[in-house]
Amino acid sequence: MSATILGRFQQGVILGLGLAVLVYVGYALYVGADLVAGALGRFDWRFLPLLLTLSLANYGVRFVRWEMYLRMLAIRVPLKTSLGIFFAGLAMTITPGKVGEFLKSYLLKKSAGVPMATSAPVVFAERVGDLLALILLASVGVARYGGSGATPVLIAAGATIAGVIVVLQSKALSDLALGLVGRVPVGDRIAPKLREAVDASRALLSFKPLVLGLLLASGAWYCECTEYWLAFKGFGIHGMEQGVAVFGYAFSTVAGVVSPGGLGPTDVGLIEIAERFTPALHGQKEVATAASFIVRFCTLWFAVIIGAVALMRFGPLLKVDVDAARAESD
């Protein structure tokens, strides 16, 4: 039985909070709850406004990209409405079933009469750009601290990004790649949907918009990598290299795509990478854990809160069955 969009969001928040409690409390108990609580007590809370500002900068740059993509597809929406829809999409970061992948298109249809099939490519291009940008940032982070051993990683990352761009430029190559995907287990179910998305997004996946989107996405996510780095300064840890922070945050975020809001994989990645590659943190896992909690509040939960406020504007439109909303087309 399906639920309404609003109901799915509420379920997502409840599930997310439940997972968060398991992850945060579980890790705190593993490290030592008293130690983590003591570390949080030593945090310089004057850093918090700066961290939240960097999150807002991330959203601001990504909104510029959203507007750029809309204009490339000749979609004209009042700026206030466009901003509200963009921020409403942030709320769905925590939602299972990936409702957020179509929510913005659905709200564009209901608020501005834009057919969902027309705007859906924007959402797909955003996801592609975000993934490539995070891979790029992770490889740059490796270059900063990996020394000569980083060369194979950089070559692999560069080849991956270049290969994806080349494949997306050619319908023949993308069809070939998707054909290979369809031959692997589970791939036969996702390949047709990917093919449909790629074909519909062809205009936004050509070289110029794809590269522009990649540059904007890289700048946006670099803001949150910097946020991760600064959070440790709030604990008096000044020995973390920025390259480690860029790699740690980008890699952990990519690893977190398998769960709603990245809960679990992203949190563990942020803690373990910080401690492993920062000598000043060796033996201070409680500080790495506390810093991860603060960073996740300023990135994940701050986004959910802002998104929830934005969703209020569209309240009546959200009381519709999710499957019915997905099925709508013009």
C-alpha positions as CSV (number, residue, x, y, z in Angstrom):
1,M,0.0,0.0,0.0
2,S,1.4,3.3,-1.1
3,A,1.6,6.5,1.0
4,T,1.2,10.2,0.3
5,I,4.3,12.2,-0.4
6,L,3.9,13.9,2.9
7,G,3.5,10.6,4.6
8,R,6.6,9.2,2.9
9,F,8.5,12.2,4.1
10,Q,7.3,11.7,7.7
11,Q,8.2,8.0,7.5
12,G,11.6,9.0,6.1
13,V,12.2,11.3,9.1
14,I,11.2,8.6,11.6
15,L,13.3,6.0,9.9
16,G,16.2,8.4,9.6
17,L,16.0,9.4,13.3
18,G,15.9,5.7,14.2
19,L,18.9,4.9,12.1
20,A,20.7,8.0,13.5
21,V,20.1,6.9,17.0
22,L,21.4,3.4,16.2
23,V,24.5,4.8,14.5
24,Y,25.3,7.8,16.8
25,V,24.5,6.1,20.1
26,G,26.0,2.8,19.0
27,Y,29.2,4.4,17.9
28,A,29.3,6.6,21.1
29,L,28.9,3.5,23.2
30,Y,31.6,1.7,21.2
31,V,34.0,4.6,21.7
32,G,32.9,5.5,25.2
33,A,29.8,7.6,25.8
34,D,31.5,9.6,28.5
35,L,34.5,10.3,26.3
36,V,32.3,11.5,23.3
37,A,30.1,13.6,25.6
38,G,33.3,15.2,27.1
39,A,34.6,15.9,23.6
40,L,31.4,17.6,22.6
41,G,31.6,19.7,25.7
42,R,35.0,20.9,24.5
43,F,33.8,22.1,21.1
44,D,34.0,25.8,20.4
45,W,30.4,26.5,19.5
46,R,31.5,29.8,17.9
47,F,32.4,27.6,14.9
48,L,28.8,26.5,14.4
49,P,27.5,29.6,12.5
50,L,30.5,29.3,10.1
51,L,29.7,25.6,9.5
52,L,26.1,26.3,8.8
53,T,27.0,29.2,6.5
54,L,29.2,26.8,4.4
55,S,26.2,24.4,4.2
56,L,24.1,27.3,2.9
57,A,26.9,28.1,0.4
58,N,26.6,24.5,-0.8
59,Y,22.9,24.8,-1.3
60,G,23.3,28.2,-3.0
61,V,25.8,27.0,-5.6
62,R,23.6,24.0,-6.3
63,F,20.6,26.2,-6.7
64,V,22.6,28.3,-9.3
65,R,23.2,25.0,-11.2
66,W,19.4,24.1,-10.9
67,E,18.5,27.4,-12.4
68,M,21.0,27.1,-15.1
69,Y,19.6,23.7,-16.1
70,L,16.1,24.9,-16.1
71,R,17.0,27.8,-18.4
72,M,18.9,25.5,-20.7
73,L,15.6,23.6,-21.1
74,A,13.6,26.9,-21.6
75,I,11.8,26.3,-18.3
76,R,10.8,29.6,-16.8
77,V,9.6,29.7,-13.2
78,P,9.4,32.6,-10.8
79,L,12.6,32.8,-8.8
80,K,10.7,32.5,-5.4
81,T,8.9,29.4,-6.6
82,S,12.0,27.8,-8.0
83,L,13.9,28.4,-4.8
84,G,11.1,26.9,-2.7
85,I,11.0,23.8,-4.9
86,F,14.7,23.4,-4.8
87,F,14.9,23.6,-1.0
88,A,11.8,21.3,-0.7
89,G,13.9,18.7,-2.5
90,L,16.5,18.8,0.2
91,A,13.9,17.4,2.7
92,M,13.8,14.2,0.7
93,T,17.4,13.4,1.3
94,I,16.4,11.3,4.2
95,T,13.4,9.6,2.4
96,P,13.5,5.9,1.4
97,G,12.3,5.0,-2.0
98,K,14.1,8.0,-3.5
99,V,11.0,10.2,-3.5
100,G,13.3,13.2,-3.9
101,E,14.2,12.1,-7.4
102,F,10.8,13.1,-8.7
103,L,9.5,15.5,-6.0
104,K,11.0,18.7,-7.7
105,S,9.6,17.7,-11.1
106,Y,6.2,17.0,-9.5
107,L,6.1,20.4,-7.7
108,L,7.2,22.2,-10.9
109,K,4.2,20.5,-12.7
110,K,1.7,21.4,-10.0
111,S,3.1,24.9,-9.3
112,A,4.1,26.1,-12.7
113,G,2.5,23.7,-15.2
114,V,5.8,22.2,-16.3
115,P,5.4,18.6,-17.5
116,M,7.3,16.2,-15.4
117,A,8.9,14.6,-18.5
118,T,10.3,18.1,-19.3
119,S,11.9,18.8,-16.0
120,A,13.0,15.2,-15.0
121,P,16.3,15.5,-16.9
122,V,17.3,18.3,-14.6
123,V,17.1,16.1,-11.6
124,F,19.0,13.3,-13.3
125,A,21.8,15.6,-14.5
126,E,22.1,17.0,-10.9
127,R,22.7,13.5,-9.6
128,V,25.3,12.7,-12.3
129,G,27.1,15.9,-11.7
130,D,27.1,15.4,-7.9
131,L,28.6,11.9,-8.2
132,L,31.3,13.0,-10.7
133,A,32.2,16.0,-8.6
134,L,32.6,13.9,-5.4
135,I,34.8,11.4,-7.2
136,L,36.9,14.4,-8.5
137,L,37.2,15.9,-5.1
138,A,38.1,12.5,-3.5
139,S,40.9,12.1,-6.1
140,V,42.2,15.6,-5.4
141,G,42.2,14.8,-1.7
142,V,44.3,11.7,-2.4
143,A,46.7,13.8,-4.5
144,R,47.3,16.1,-1.5
145,Y,48.4,13.4,0.9
146,G,49.0,10.3,-1.1
147,G,52.5,11.1,-2.5
148,S,53.7,8.9,-5.3
149,G,51.3,6.2,-4.3
150,A,48.4,8.4,-5.3
151,T,49.3,8.3,-9.0
152,P,47.4,5.1,-9.8
153,V,44.3,6.4,-7.9
154,L,44.5,9.7,-9.8
155,I,44.8,8.0,-13.1
156,A,41.9,5.7,-12.3
157,A,39.7,8.6,-11.1
158,G,40.6,10.8,-14.1
159,A,39.9,7.9,-16.5
160,T,36.6,7.2,-14.8
161,I,35.4,10.8,-15.1
162,A,36.7,11.3,-18.6
163,G,35.2,7.9,-19.6
164,V,31.7,8.8,-18.2
165,I,31.8,12.2,-20.0
166,V,32.8,10.6,-23.3
167,V,30.1,7.8,-23.0
168,L,27.4,10.4,-22.1
169,Q,28.3,12.4,-25.2
170,S,27.6,9.5,-27.6
171,K,24.2,7.7,-27.8
172,A,25.9,4.7,-29.4
173,L,28.4,4.4,-26.5
174,S,25.8,5.0,-23.8
175,D,23.6,2.4,-25.4
176,L,26.5,0.0,-25.4
177,A,27.3,0.7,-21.8
178,L,23.7,0.3,-20.7
179,G,23.5,-3.0,-22.7
180,L,26.4,-4.3,-20.6
181,V,24.7,-3.1,-17.4
182,G,21.6,-5.1,-18.5
183,R,23.6,-8.3,-18.6
184,V,24.6,-8.3,-14.9
185,P,22.4,-9.4,-12.0
186,V,19.7,-6.8,-11.2
187,G,21.1,-4.7,-14.1
188,D,18.3,-5.9,-16.4
189,R,15.8,-4.1,-14.2
190,I,17.6,-0.8,-13.9
191,A,19.1,-0.5,-17.4
192,P,15.8,0.4,-19.1
193,K,15.2,3.2,-16.6
194,L,18.7,4.5,-16.9
195,R,18.4,4.4,-20.7
196,E,15.2,6.4,-20.5
197,A,16.8,8.9,-18.1
198,V,20.0,9.3,-20.2
199,D,18.0,9.8,-23.5
200,A,15.7,12.3,-21.9
201,S,18.7,14.2,-20.4
202,R,20.8,14.3,-23.6
203,A,20.6,18.1,-23.9
204,L,22.0,18.6,-20.3
205,L,24.6,15.8,-20.7
206,S,26.3,17.4,-23.7
207,F,29.9,18.7,-23.1
208,K,29.3,22.3,-22.1
209,P,26.4,21.9,-19.6
210,L,28.0,18.8,-18.2
211,V,31.3,20.4,-17.5
212,L,29.7,23.6,-16.2
213,G,27.5,21.6,-13.9
214,L,30.6,19.6,-12.8
215,L,32.5,22.8,-11.9
216,L,29.5,24.2,-9.9
217,A,29.0,20.9,-8.2
218,S,32.7,20.7,-7.3
219,G,32.6,24.1,-5.8
220,A,29.4,23.3,-3.8
221,W,30.7,20.1,-2.3
222,Y,34.1,21.7,-1.6
223,C,32.2,24.0,0.8
224,E,31.1,21.0,2.8
225,C,34.6,19.4,2.6
226,T,35.9,22.6,4.2
227,E,33.2,22.4,6.8
228,Y,34.5,19.0,7.8
229,W,38.0,20.4,8.1
230,L,36.9,23.4,10.1
231,A,34.9,21.3,12.5
232,F,38.1,19.7,13.9
233,K,39.5,23.2,14.5
234,G,36.5,23.7,16.7
235,F,37.9,20.9,18.8
236,G,41.4,22.4,18.8
237,I,42.7,19.9,16.3
238,H,44.8,21.9,13.8
239,G,46.9,19.0,12.3
240,M,44.3,17.7,9.8
241,E,45.5,18.4,6.3
242,Q,42.9,19.9,4.0
243,G,43.5,17.2,1.5
244,V,42.5,14.6,4.0
245,A,39.3,16.5,4.8
246,V,38.5,16.8,1.1
247,F,39.1,13.1,0.5
248,G,37.4,12.0,3.7
249,Y,34.2,14.0,3.2
250,A,33.9,13.3,-0.6
251,F,34.7,9.5,-0.2
252,S,32.3,9.1,2.7
253,T,29.5,10.9,0.9
254,V,29.8,8.7,-2.1
255,A,29.9,5.6,0.2
256,G,26.7,6.8,1.8
257,V,24.6,6.6,-1.4
258,V,23.5,3.1,-0.4
259,S,21.4,4.4,2.6
260,P,18.9,7.2,3.2
261,G,20.9,10.3,4.0
262,G,24.1,8.2,4.0
263,L,23.3,7.2,7.6
264,G,25.8,4.6,8.6
265,P,28.4,4.5,5.8
266,T,29.0,8.2,5.7
267,D,29.2,8.6,9.5
268,V,31.6,5.7,9.9
269,G,33.7,7.0,7.0
270,L,34.0,10.5,8.4
271,I,35.2,9.1,11.8
272,E,37.6,6.4,10.6
273,I,39.3,8.5,7.8
274,A,39.8,11.4,10.1
275,E,41.5,9.3,12.8
276,R,43.5,7.2,10.4
277,F,45.1,10.0,8.4
278,T,45.4,12.7,11.0
279,P,48.3,12.0,13.5
280,A,46.9,14.5,16.0
281,L,43.7,12.3,16.2
282,H,45.5,9.0,16.9
283,G,44.0,7.6,20.1
284,Q,41.3,10.3,20.1
285,K,38.5,8.5,18.3
286,E,36.0,10.3,20.7
287,V,37.0,13.6,19.1
288,A,36.6,12.2,15.5
289,T,33.2,10.8,16.6
290,A,32.0,14.1,18.1
291,A,33.2,16.0,15.1
292,S,31.3,13.6,12.8
293,F,28.1,14.2,14.8
294,I,28.4,18.0,14.4
295,V,29.3,17.8,10.7
296,R,26.3,15.5,10.0
297,F,24.0,17.9,11.9
298,C,25.2,20.8,9.9
299,T,25.0,19.0,6.5
300,L,22.3,16.3,6.6
301,W,19.9,17.4,9.4
302,F,20.2,21.1,8.6
303,A,19.2,20.3,5.0
304,V,16.2,18.2,6.2
305,I,15.1,21.0,8.5
306,I,15.3,23.7,5.8
307,G,13.6,21.3,3.4
308,A,10.8,20.6,5.9
309,V,10.1,24.4,6.2
310,A,10.1,24.7,2.4
311,L,7.7,21.8,2.1
312,M,5.1,23.7,4.2
313,R,4.5,26.0,1.3
314,F,3.4,23.1,-0.8
315,G,1.4,21.4,1.9
316,P,-1.9,20.7,-0.1
317,L,0.1,19.3,-3.1
318,L,1.8,16.7,-0.9
319,K,-1.3,14.9,0.2
320,V,-1.3,12.8,-2.9
321,D,-0.5,9.1,-3.3
322,V,3.2,8.7,-4.2
323,D,2.5,6.1,-6.9
324,A,-0.2,8.3,-8.4
325,A,2.2,11.3,-8.4
326,R,4.9,9.2,-10.1
327,A,2.5,8.1,-12.8
328,E,1.5,11.6,-13.8
329,S,2.8,12.7,-17.2
330,D,1.8,15.2,-19.9
